Every structure is written in C-alpha cells, then in structure tokens.
C-alpha cells in the first residue's frame, strides 16, 4: 500500500508537468499562427489545462492531508506541487495579457522565446519523470542543469528584445504593452527553473 501511495505523489507531479507541456504547445501554436480574433478560444483552451492542473494539485493535497507516511517531506511535496502549478499559471498569463491588451500583431522575435519556453517545459517534464528515482538517478542533475541553461537563454532573449523595444519603438503605449508581454513570457522560463530548484533542494535534503 505504501509503494502505491508513494507512486501517487510522483505520478501526480508528472501529470502536472504534462499539463505545463500541453499549455506550452498551445501557447507556441497561438504565437506561430497568431490570430487576435480567436484568442478567446485559445484562452478558454489553456484555461481548461490550467484547471486540470489545479485539480491534480488539490487531489494531491487531499491525499497528503490524510497521509501518515510520505516518500519525501510534506513541505517538499507542497513546495514542488506549488512550483509546478506556477508554470501553467504563467503560461496562461501570457495569453491573457495578449487578450486583455487586444494585441493585433505579434512581433517575430516572440517565436524564438516561445520555442525556448516550450523546450524548457519539455525538459522539466523529463526531469520530473526522472525525479521519482532521485536517490539513484544518474541523469537528474543533468536535466536540472539543462533547465538552468534554457532559462539563461530565455533571459538573454528577454534582454535583447527589451533593448530593441526601447530603441526602435516610438509609441509609448506599445512599449508598455510589449514590455509586459516579454516579462510575462520570461517568467514562464523562470517558473520552470523554480521547479528545477525545488527538485534540487529535495534531493539535497533527502539523500
């Protein structure tokens, strides 16, 4: 019974990470085939994914509240589940920002950033799937480093795009809007790194 319950936690972590991957693919498709008139549909779709991730988190919390023994510390389970939840929230926030600001056309440089964010989410899922073996894994550390590297790549693109925005854009309203979009997008990669940081902390305190 204990092994089955232990598996539930790791399976739920992986399911939440899968939701983030699904949301990142929806965001990437939205940006690559941008149509401002269908943003409400994309928003509804990505919100459905976010709602599914929330439900998984709540289910995990309900099991945790009744559990006597857990595979890792309770605080660590809460930390990781919250970090995973944040990723999907941040991805949804990007679409929400595009929708609320009624942005009609996408800047081409956004495609590169979204590509990095999607890779970051994919690497995060691979890391979480490996995390269940964290006491014996030979590849978990490498996956954590990969996420850190992708987050740095997203940071570099953020700086480059912000510089270009303030250098080339004359409309102050456009600067404000795009500054927010770039920041929200960069926070998606930050959120993936927070998951990696949480995993690294758990490994350090449980081995």
N, C-alpha and C positions, 0 to 999 in steps of 0.2 A: 504493500500500500504506500509506504514511504517513497519508494522509487517512482511510483506512478504520480504521486503528488509533486515530487521534485521535478519530474518531466513537465508537469503542467506549467510551472513557472517559466522554464526555458522555452517551451513551445509558445507560450503567450508572448514572451519577448520577441521571438522570431516572427510571430503573426503581426505584432505591432510594427516591426521593421519592414515587413512586407507591405503594410499599408503605406508606409513612407515611400517605398519604391513605386507603388501604384500611383500615389499622388504626384511624385516627381515626373513620371511619364505623362500624366495628364497635363502638368504644367509645361513640360517641354513641347508637347503637341500643340498646346494653346499658343505658345510663343512662335513656334515654327510655322503654323498655319493660322496666324492671328486674324481674327475676325471680331471686331468690337461688338457687333450685333448679336453674337452668340455667346458672349461672355457670361450671361446669366445662366446658360445651360452648363458651361464649364464649372461655374461656381457651385451650382447645385450638385454636380457630379463629384467634385473634390470635397464638398462638404459631407457627402454621403460616406466617402472614405474616412474623413476625419471623425465622423460619428461612429463608424465601425471600430476605429482605433480607440476611441473613448470607451466604448462598451467593453472592449477587451481589457482595458486598464481597470475599469470598475469591477469586472469579473475577477481579475487578479487580486484586487484589494479586498473583495469579499472573502475569497479563499484565504488570503493572508490573515485577515482578522480572526479567523477561526482556527488557524494552524497552530499546532503545538511545537513542531519542529520544522525548520525551513532549511533548504540546501545552502543558503548564504544568509547573512544577517538581514533582519527585517528592514533596517534602514537602507541597506544596499539595494534591496528589492524595490523599495519605494523610489530611491534615487534613480535607478535605471529606468523604471517604468515612466517616471515623470520626464526624464530626458528623451525617451523615445516618443512620448506624446507631444513634446515640444516640436519635434521635427515636422510632424504632419501639420501642426498648427501654423508653423512658419511658412510652409508651402502654400497652405490655403490663404494666408495673409497676402501673398504676392498677387494672387488672382483677385482677391478682394480689393487690393489697392488699385489695380488696373481698372476694375469695375467702378469703384467709387469715384475715381478721378476721371472717368469717361475717356480714357486714353484711346485715341483713334488709330494711331500707327505705332508700330514697335521699332525701336532703334535696333539696327542689325547686330550691334555688339552684345545685345541681350542673349542671343542664341548661344554664343560661346559660354557665357556664365551659366545658363540653364544646363548646358551639356556637362559642365563641371559638377553642378549640383546633383544631376541625375547619377553621375558616376559615384559621387560621394554617398548617395543613398544606397546604391548597389553594393558598394564596399562595406557600408555599415551593416547591411543585411548579412553579407558573408561573414563579417566579424561576429555578429550576434549568433549566427548558426554555429560558429566555432566556439562561442563562449561557453556552451554547455560542457565543453571539455577543458575548461580553463586551467584545471590543475595539472593537466598532462599535455596540453596543446603545444605544438612546436611552431605553429603559424599565427597564433592570435596576436602576438606582438607585432608581427609584420603587417597585419591588417590594420592595427591601430595606427602604425606609422603611415600607412597608405592614406588613411583618412586625414591625418595631420597634414600630409603633403597636398592633398586635394583642397583642404581648407586654405592653405597658404596660396595655392593657385587662384582660388576664388578671391582672396584678399588682394592679390596683385591685380586682378582684373577690375576689382572694385575701385582701387586707387587710380588705375589707368582711365576707367570710364568716368569717374568723378572729375578728374583733371580735364578730360576732353569736354565734359559737360560745361564746366565753368569757364573754359577757354573759348569754346565755339558757339555756345547757345546764348542768344541775346535776350530772349524772352524770360523775365524773372519768374513768371508763373510756371513755365516749362521746367526751369531749373529746380524749383521746389518740388514739382511732381516727380521728375525723374530722379532727383536725389533720394526721395522716399522709396521709389521702386528699387533702385540699386541697393539701398540699405536693407530693405526687406529681403531681397534676393540673397545678399551676402549673409544675412542672418540664418538662412537655411543651411549653408555650409557650416556656420558656427554651431548650429544645433546638432549637426552630425558629429562634430568634434566633441561636443559636450557628452554625447553618448559614448564616444571612444574614451574620453576622460573618466567617465563613470565606470566603464569596464576595467580600465587600468587601475583605478582606485580599489575596486572589488578584488581584483587579482592580488594586489599588494596586501590587502588586509585579510585575505582568506587562504593564503598559501604560506 
